[in-house]
């Protein structure tokens, strides 16, 4: 082989490697000059800039996924609303040092000043963010009737593609599937006759047990029956934001007579947890305790009261805290079906889930202590 031919082959190989990267595929950020296009949750075709380095997340639900996918360095601003105690450990403990753009991104002037190249939004807020910034705005909110785990997967896919964090997105999806599979593979085949009837009391908004959710996926995934599932036509609990006056739906309102008629075997009471972003405000007493329900004269005929099967659990805060939702599936499954899940160590699994999201040890243990969750030890 001649010297000239050898040089030609080397040059050609160098050009190939430079254009395609070591893996033989186009580079996502550094090598590409053309924008990518994706279809968001609203069905819109959105052009994503060639390089994404300044991301604004107005919804903590999305921020949680960004952190878990390894996107901290790209975050330019977040909403501090509903950043839970374990979530404060995100991004190496730096999450709350990011600019606070207000609940649901209400501080649009601050958002514009951050000069984001990408904003994740609800479908209702796309027009506002698009008209007041130059960022690509991706809708990540899907209809509420989509199953929880499917919603997680769809949101992870969208965020991962938009931020070019595909490896982190794939890893997180595998983790979620692997975490719930040992439970769901068993509970999905159980007949209704062995599933307990369950009532979830979302007490943070009313101070009573009458606020609930007709759709609460952890109950079904854990092998229970949500007794409020038939109540999707009940009156909604509408709460207005104190600053923006925006209306937000917080479940449905039922009566004690409904609960007595449904006669649940288990009652779960959501626990309010004071968070750093609320410090300095008025003190909040526990809205409703287990002892309050046990002592309620109208509830004495309910199986959950008679058998003292009333437990505290976590609640939604800015929609699903994904790490807590996964944990709830395991926690409820062990309570519903102790013989089937005798070897399930909820505390160990909870700490493993929380560490995968936020990188620190014993985060579930601390939360369970604060919320007085049931312990098998």
Backbone torsions as a table, in degrees:
resi	resn	phi	psi	omega
1	UNK	NA	131.2	-175.2
2	UNK	-74.4	157.4	178.6
3	UNK	-60.2	-39.7	-178.3
4	UNK	-64.9	-39.1	179.6
5	UNK	-66.7	-41.0	179.1
6	UNK	-60.9	-44.2	179.7
7	UNK	-62.3	-39.7	-179.8
8	UNK	-63.2	-41.3	179.6
9	UNK	-65.1	-42.2	-179.8
10	UNK	-62.7	-43.2	179.5
11	UNK	-63.6	-42.4	178.8
12	UNK	-62.5	-42.0	178.0
13	UNK	-63.6	-39.5	179.1
14	UNK	-63.2	-41.0	178.3
15	UNK	-64.3	-39.4	-179.2
16	UNK	-64.3	-45.8	-179.5
17	UNK	-65.0	-41.3	-178.7
18	UNK	-64.5	-37.3	-177.1
19	UNK	-80.6	-29.1	-173.1
20	UNK	-112.6	-11.7	-177.9
21	UNK	82.5	170.3	-174.2
22	UNK	-65.6	-27.8	-177.2
23	UNK	-83.8	-7.7	-177.1
24	UNK	85.8	3.5	178.5
25	UNK	-114.2	153.9	177.8
26	UNK	-59.8	140.3	177.2
27	UNK	-69.9	141.3	-174.6
28	UNK	-74.3	-40.0	-172.9
29	UNK	-114.3	-54.2	-171.5
30	UNK	-75.9	-34.7	-171.2
31	UNK	-90.7	-18.6	-173.5
32	UNK	-96.0	137.9	177.2
33	UNK	-109.3	-10.4	-179.7
34	UNK	-97.8	142.0	178.7
35	UNK	-70.7	152.3	171.7
36	UNK	-88.4	159.8	176.5
37	UNK	-126.3	135.9	175.9
38	UNK	-134.3	159.9	175.7
39	UNK	-102.0	120.2	-174.5
40	UNK	-87.8	-173.4	-175.0
41	UNK	-66.2	-19.4	178.0
42	UNK	-91.3	3.3	-178.3
43	UNK	79.7	12.9	-179.7
44	UNK	-87.8	143.0	172.8
45	UNK	-87.3	116.7	-174.3
46	UNK	-116.2	129.5	177.2
47	UNK	-87.3	121.0	-178.8
48	UNK	-96.3	132.6	-179.5
49	UNK	-56.8	153.4	180.0
50	UNK	-57.3	-36.0	178.3
51	UNK	-124.6	125.4	177.8
52	UNK	-110.0	115.2	-177.6
53	UNK	-134.1	-10.5	-179.2
54	UNK	-132.6	98.7	-174.5
55	UNK	-110.4	135.5	174.9
56	UNK	-112.4	131.5	-178.6
57	UNK	-121.8	98.2	-178.6
58	UNK	-74.5	-11.2	-176.1
59	UNK	-121.1	125.3	-178.0
60	UNK	-62.3	-28.0	177.0
61	UNK	-57.0	-38.7	179.9
62	UNK	-79.2	-36.8	179.9
63	UNK	-58.6	-39.6	-179.5
64	UNK	-58.4	-41.5	-179.4
65	UNK	-71.6	-38.9	178.4
66	UNK	-59.7	-44.8	179.4
67	UNK	-62.6	-45.5	-177.2
68	UNK	-68.0	-21.3	177.9
69	UNK	-91.3	-1.2	178.8
70	UNK	85.9	29.2	-176.6
71	UNK	-100.4	17.4	-174.5
72	UNK	-56.5	-42.1	-174.2
73	UNK	-66.2	-16.4	-179.3
74	UNK	-94.3	-8.6	-178.0
75	UNK	-75.6	130.7	177.8
76	UNK	-109.4	-21.4	-179.6
77	UNK	-170.0	146.2	-179.6
78	UNK	-140.7	166.2	166.3
79	UNK	-84.2	130.6	176.7
80	UNK	-81.7	-9.0	-178.8
81	UNK	-63.4	131.1	176.8
82	UNK	66.1	23.2	168.8
83	UNK	-78.1	108.5	-172.4
84	UNK	-77.4	163.2	-174.8
85	UNK	-53.1	-44.5	179.0
86	UNK	-68.6	-26.5	-178.4
87	UNK	-74.7	-21.5	175.8
88	UNK	-62.4	-19.7	179.1
89	UNK	-81.2	-6.2	-179.2
90	UNK	-63.7	154.3	-179.7
91	UNK	57.3	41.0	178.8
92	UNK	65.6	29.0	-179.3
93	UNK	83.2	8.0	-175.5
94	UNK	-101.9	3.7	-171.3
95	UNK	-59.1	-44.9	-176.7
96	UNK	-81.8	4.2	170.9
97	UNK	-85.8	-10.1	176.5
98	UNK	-72.9	150.2	178.8
99	UNK	-55.3	136.8	179.2
100	UNK	-91.3	112.8	-176.2
101	UNK	-90.8	8.6	177.0
102	UNK	89.3	160.6	-178.8
103	UNK	-60.6	126.3	-178.6
104	UNK	58.8	23.3	177.0
105	UNK	74.2	36.4	-177.6
106	UNK	-65.6	-27.6	-177.9
107	UNK	-86.0	75.6	-174.9
108	UNK	-66.8	-29.0	178.7
109	UNK	-65.9	-41.5	177.0
110	UNK	-65.0	-42.1	179.2
111	UNK	-57.7	-47.1	-179.8
112	UNK	-61.3	-38.0	-178.5
113	UNK	-68.6	-22.9	178.7
114	UNK	-76.2	-10.6	178.7
115	UNK	51.2	56.9	-179.9
116	UNK	-71.4	151.6	171.9
117	UNK	-100.3	-9.9	-179.5
118	UNK	-151.1	133.0	176.2
119	UNK	-128.6	133.0	172.6
120	UNK	-97.4	132.6	-171.2
121	UNK	-140.7	164.5	167.1
122	UNK	-77.3	162.2	-179.8
123	UNK	-60.8	-33.8	-177.4
124	UNK	-69.8	-22.1	-173.9
125	UNK	-103.3	0.1	-176.1
126	UNK	-58.5	-48.0	-175.4
127	UNK	-61.5	-41.9	-178.9
128	UNK	-63.1	-49.0	-179.5
129	UNK	-66.7	-37.2	-178.6
130	UNK	-66.6	-36.3	-176.2
131	UNK	-78.6	-20.1	-173.5
132	UNK	-113.2	0.6	176.1
133	UNK	-139.3	168.0	175.7
134	UNK	-97.8	10.3	-175.2
135	UNK	-78.1	155.3	166.1
136	UNK	-72.8	127.6	-177.1
137	UNK	-111.6	120.1	-177.1
138	UNK	-111.7	120.9	175.5
139	UNK	-76.9	128.2	-176.8
140	UNK	-121.9	5.5	-179.7
141	UNK	-94.3	125.1	179.7
142	UNK	-105.5	161.9	178.7
143	UNK	-55.3	145.0	-173.9
144	UNK	-69.2	-13.6	-179.3
145	UNK	-84.0	-2.3	176.1
146	UNK	-73.8	134.1	179.1
147	UNK	-54.7	145.6	-173.9
148	UNK	-54.7	-49.5	-176.1
149	UNK	-66.8	-35.3	176.3
150	UNK	-66.9	-39.4	177.5
151	UNK	-61.8	-43.8	177.3
152	UNK	-56.6	-47.2	-178.3
153	UNK	-61.4	-43.8	-178.5
154	UNK	-65.1	-42.1	-179.7
155	UNK	-67.7	-40.6	177.1
156	UNK	-61.2	-43.0	179.1
157	UNK	-60.3	-46.9	-178.0
158	UNK	-65.0	-49.0	-178.2
159	UNK	-64.9	-42.7	179.4
160	UNK	-61.8	-41.8	179.6
161	UNK	-69.3	-43.1	-177.9
162	UNK	-65.2	-37.3	-178.3
163	UNK	-92.2	-1.2	-176.9
164	UNK	56.9	50.7	177.2
165	UNK	-120.0	46.6	-171.9
166	UNK	-62.2	-40.3	179.8
167	UNK	-63.8	-42.3	178.4
168	UNK	-66.1	-36.8	178.3
169	UNK	-65.2	-46.2	-180.0
170	UNK	-62.8	-40.9	179.9
171	UNK	-63.4	-42.3	-179.0
172	UNK	-67.3	-40.7	177.9
173	UNK	-62.3	-41.1	178.5
174	UNK	-64.6	-40.4	-179.9
175	UNK	-62.5	-46.3	-179.3
176	UNK	-61.5	-47.0	-179.3
177	UNK	-61.7	-42.6	-178.6
178	UNK	-68.0	-31.0	-178.4
179	UNK	-70.2	-43.6	-175.5
180	UNK	-90.8	-17.1	-174.6
181	UNK	-57.9	-44.0	-178.6
182	UNK	-60.4	-27.9	178.5
183	UNK	-85.4	-53.1	-173.7
184	UNK	-65.4	-30.7	178.6
185	UNK	-63.0	-23.4	178.0
186	UNK	-94.5	-48.7	-174.2
187	UNK	-69.3	-26.8	-177.6
188	UNK	-67.7	-19.1	-179.4
189	UNK	-102.8	3.9	-179.6
190	UNK	-76.6	138.2	174.4
191	UNK	-73.0	153.3	-179.7
192	UNK	-58.3	-26.4	-176.0
193	UNK	-64.1	-21.5	-180.0
194	UNK	-106.9	2.7	179.7
195	UNK	-89.9	131.5	178.4
196	UNK	-73.3	153.3	173.8
197	UNK	-87.3	135.3	-168.7
198	UNK	-131.8	138.9	174.0
199	UNK	-120.5	129.2	178.3
200	UNK	-105.9	120.2	-179.9
201	UNK	-100.5	110.9	179.8
202	UNK	-90.9	84.2	-165.4
203	UNK	-81.6	-15.1	-171.8
204	UNK	-61.6	-26.3	-172.3
205	UNK	-96.8	-20.2	-176.8
206	UNK	-122.9	-15.5	-175.2
207	UNK	73.4	13.8	-179.4
208	UNK	-142.0	179.0	-178.3
209	UNK	-93.9	9.7	-171.6
210	UNK	-89.5	-5.0	175.2
211	UNK	-95.0	123.0	-177.5
212	UNK	-141.7	-176.4	-179.9
213	UNK	-125.5	128.6	177.0
214	UNK	-78.2	-11.5	175.7
215	UNK	-131.0	111.3	-179.6
216	UNK	-141.7	88.3	-168.8
217	UNK	-55.5	-37.9	-179.7
218	UNK	-54.6	-32.2	179.2
219	UNK	-61.8	-50.9	-178.2
220	UNK	-67.5	-41.4	-179.8
221	UNK	-63.2	-31.1	-179.4
222	UNK	-82.9	-2.7	178.4
223	UNK	92.7	31.5	175.3
224	UNK	-119.5	176.5	177.4
225	UNK	-120.2	120.1	178.0
226	UNK	-75.7	111.2	-175.5
227	UNK	-66.8	-22.0	178.7
228	UNK	-84.6	3.5	-179.3
229	UNK	-61.5	-25.1	-179.6
230	UNK	-84.7	-1.3	-170.5
231	UNK	-105.4	31.1	-176.9
232	UNK	-70.3	-8.2	176.6
233	UNK	-102.9	10.4	178.7
234	UNK	-74.5	165.1	178.9
235	UNK	-62.7	134.8	178.8
236	UNK	-80.1	148.8	173.2
237	UNK	-90.9	103.9	-176.8
238	UNK	-99.8	124.3	179.9
239	UNK	-117.3	132.3	177.3
240	UNK	-93.7	135.9	178.0
241	UNK	-67.4	134.7	-174.8
242	UNK	-64.4	-23.7	-178.4
243	UNK	-100.4	-51.1	-175.0
244	UNK	-86.1	-17.1	-175.5
245	UNK	66.5	10.9	178.5
246	UNK	-68.9	142.3	-179.3
247	UNK	-89.2	131.1	177.0
248	UNK	-127.4	138.1	-179.7
249	UNK	-88.6	128.6	179.5
250	UNK	-124.1	71.4	175.1
251	UNK	75.0	-157.4	-177.9
252	UNK	-125.9	161.4	178.5
253	UNK	-108.4	128.6	176.5
254	UNK	-120.1	-175.9	178.0
255	UNK	-119.0	166.5	175.0
256	UNK	-63.0	-31.3	177.9
257	UNK	-62.3	-38.3	176.7
258	UNK	-62.5	-45.5	-178.7
259	UNK	-63.2	-41.5	179.0
260	UNK	-63.1	-39.5	179.2
261	UNK	-67.6	-42.3	-179.8
262	UNK	-68.6	-31.2	176.2
263	UNK	51.3	63.0	-177.9
264	UNK	-68.2	150.1	175.2
265	UNK	-81.9	-26.9	178.5
266	UNK	-131.0	144.8	169.3
267	UNK	-125.7	129.0	175.5
268	UNK	-111.3	131.9	-179.8
269	UNK	-109.7	120.8	178.6
270	UNK	-70.8	140.3	-178.3
271	UNK	-104.3	129.6	173.8
272	UNK	-77.4	137.8	-178.9
273	UNK	-129.3	119.2	-179.9
274	UNK	-65.3	132.7	-177.9
275	UNK	-117.9	161.6	-174.9
276	UNK	-56.9	-36.6	-176.7
277	UNK	-70.2	-10.0	179.1
278	UNK	-104.1	-5.7	-175.4
279	UNK	-62.8	144.3	-176.8
280	UNK	96.1	-12.7	178.2
281	UNK	-88.7	-173.2	-179.1
282	UNK	-66.8	150.2	178.0
283	UNK	-69.4	143.5	-179.8
284	UNK	-115.3	118.0	174.1
285	UNK	-81.7	159.5	179.4
286	UNK	-61.8	120.3	-174.2
287	UNK	-60.4	-39.8	-175.6
288	UNK	-154.7	132.5	-178.1
289	UNK	-109.2	166.3	175.2
290	UNK	-58.9	-42.9	-179.1
291	UNK	-64.8	-32.6	176.2
292	UNK	-60.6	-42.9	-178.2
293	UNK	-70.7	-42.5	179.3
294	UNK	-61.0	-31.0	-177.2
295	UNK	-91.4	-4.6	-177.0
296	UNK	-69.1	117.6	-176.1
297	UNK	-63.5	-26.3	-179.4
298	UNK	-79.5	-10.0	-173.8
299	UNK	-106.0	5.9	-172.2
300	UNK	-68.1	-19.9	179.5
301	UNK	-87.3	-6.0	-176.1
302	UNK	-79.2	133.5	-176.9
303	UNK	-55.3	-41.6	-178.1
304	UNK	-61.5	-33.4	178.4
305	UNK	-76.4	-46.4	-178.7
306	UNK	-60.4	-37.2	-177.4
307	UNK	-98.3	5.4	178.5
308	UNK	53.9	44.7	176.7
309	UNK	-105.2	64.7	178.2
310	UNK	-122.6	127.2	-173.1
311	UNK	-134.4	152.5	170.3
312	UNK	-82.7	150.6	173.8
313	UNK	-148.3	177.0	179.3
314	UNK	-84.0	167.3	-178.4
315	UNK	-125.6	168.3	173.1
316	UNK	-71.1	145.4	173.6
317	UNK	-147.8	110.9	-169.0
318	UNK	57.1	61.0	-176.5
319	UNK	63.8	-149.2	-171.5
320	UNK	-77.8	118.4	162.0
321	UNK	-73.4	106.5	-166.9
322	UNK	-57.8	-40.1	-178.5
323	UNK	-64.2	-35.5	-179.9
324	UNK	-77.0	-33.4	177.7
325	UNK	-63.1	-43.1	177.8
326	UNK	-62.2	-43.6	179.8
327	UNK	-62.1	-40.8	-179.2
328	UNK	-59.6	-36.3	178.7
329	UNK	-59.7	-46.1	-179.0
330	UNK	-68.8	-44.0	-178.7
331	UNK	-60.2	-47.7	-179.4
332	UNK	-69.6	-39.1	-178.9
333	UNK	-59.7	-41.6	-179.0
334	UNK	-69.2	-33.7	177.0
335	UNK	-71.9	-40.3	-178.5
336	UNK	-70.6	-43.1	-170.2
337	UNK	-131.8	67.5	-175.2
338	UNK	-60.5	-31.2	180.0
339	UNK	-71.6	-33.3	-179.4
340	UNK	-76.6	-26.9	-174.5
341	UNK	-124.0	41.2	-179.0
342	UNK	-59.8	-35.8	-176.1
343	UNK	-90.7	1.1	-179.7
344	UNK	-77.2	118.0	178.5
345	UNK	-95.9	97.1	-174.0
346	UNK	-63.4	-41.8	-179.2
347	UNK	-64.4	-44.7	179.0
348	UNK	-62.6	-45.0	179.5
349	UNK	-66.7	-38.7	177.7
350	UNK	-61.1	-44.1	178.1
351	UNK	-64.7	-35.6	178.3
352	UNK	-66.9	-42.8	179.2
353	UNK	-62.5	-49.6	-176.7
354	UNK	-64.6	-37.1	178.7
355	UNK	-67.1	-35.9	177.9
356	UNK	-62.2	-35.0	-179.9
357	UNK	-82.1	-39.4	-167.4
358	UNK	-127.0	1.0	165.6
359	UNK	77.7	12.9	-179.6
360	UNK	-128.5	156.3	-177.8
361	UNK	-84.3	154.4	168.8
362	UNK	61.6	25.2	-179.9
363	UNK	-71.1	-37.9	176.6
364	UNK	-66.4	-42.5	-179.8
365	UNK	-55.3	-42.9	179.6
366	UNK	-67.0	-42.6	179.7
367	UNK	-64.8	-44.2	-178.6
368	UNK	-61.7	-36.7	177.4
369	UNK	-66.8	-44.9	-178.9
370	UNK	-63.9	-38.8	-175.7
371	UNK	-91.3	-2.8	-178.4
372	UNK	57.4	43.5	176.1
373	UNK	-68.7	156.5	179.5
374	UNK	-64.1	139.8	177.6
375	UNK	-123.4	139.8	-179.8
376	UNK	-90.2	2.7	-178.2
377	UNK	-94.4	NA	NA
